């Protein structure tokens, strides 16, 4: 088993230096964007829901999947030879460090490829709580998309091909759970 990549290899610290152009923030070798979650991200979700209805969930889920796949593809290469559990945990750390929430792998069944991943403070749910806009159903569709991409990448080594995963949000802090 190969050791985990060093801190220098992961380069996960946000930086804005003289070497990077003014107005550009890099995180993990990728350009990043700081956003006011309670204002910007919340407004984005509310506007999409208002304009296109429940298609908002589908759009945000796909955006979460593609965003995670794009961000994690290079990082995932450093996890070759890891078990799906180890790969999922390392990829979740990447997203937690970027401010998306404190994601934890609670349970994993490798044989039927079901993961129980929890976060009590996703950025999406927090934005709704902060705006005192409690919901009747789970709203963390971007996070669900990201989690499905994480599992897809984690199991791709084991099965020799990328498998499409879905994510089902059972409880959401934006519902008061």
Protein Blocks (a to p, Z undefined) as FASTA:
>chain_A
ZZdddfklnopaccddfkbcghiaceehiacddddfklmmmmmmmmmmmmnommlmmmmm
mmmmmmmmmmmmmmmmmmgoiafklmmmmmmmmmmmnonaccddfbdcfklopacdddfb
bfklmmmmmnopacfbdfklmlmmmmmmmmmmmmmmmnopacddddddfbdfkloZZ
